[in-house]
Amino acid sequence: MSDSALAAFPELDHAVGAEHATTILLGRVADRIVMRSILTRLGNLGFTLLEMRRIPE
């Protein structure tokens, strides 16, 4: 994911997965509205979501 694409997700941290040339976005999501916003931005940028996980606190 380019720096300009990453700029669309200022509320998230990122890591690069070398194995499949993937970008991992991670961070706290306050509610469903925020999650929908993230998913919409991913779609608008043409990215495919491979996996989403809820990590226990």
N, C-alpha and C positions, 0 to 999 in steps of 0.2 A: 504494500500500500504506500503510495507516495506521501510526501510530507503535506502536500496540499489536501489530499484526501483525509489524512489523519487530523488536519486542522478542523474538519467537520465534526470531530468528536472530542472537544476540549475537556469534557467531563470524565473521559476514560484514559487510562494508561494503556500502553501497548507493548507487545513483545513480538519478535519475529521468530516463527517456527521454521528452522532451516530445512527440515525433512521434506516438507511439501510446499515450500515457499509460501507459507501462510502468515497472516498477521493475526495476532491474538489481541483482542480488545478486552480490557477488564476494568471493573470498578463497581462501586455501589450504584444501584438503580433505585431511586426513591419510590417509584410507583409504576403502575401500568402505563400511565400517560408518557412518562419518560422513556419506558421501554419501547412503546410504539413510535416515539420520535426517533429513537436510535434505529429501529428497524426500517422506518421510512427513509432515513438518510442513507442507510446501506443500500436500499433498493434504488433510490434516486441516483446513486453513484454507480449503479450497475454491478454491485458486489453480490456474491452468493454467500449466504450464511450456511456454514457447514455444521456448526454445533453451538448450542447454548446450554449453559449449566448454571444451576443455583448452587452456590458453595455455602455450606453451613457456617454460621458465625462462630 
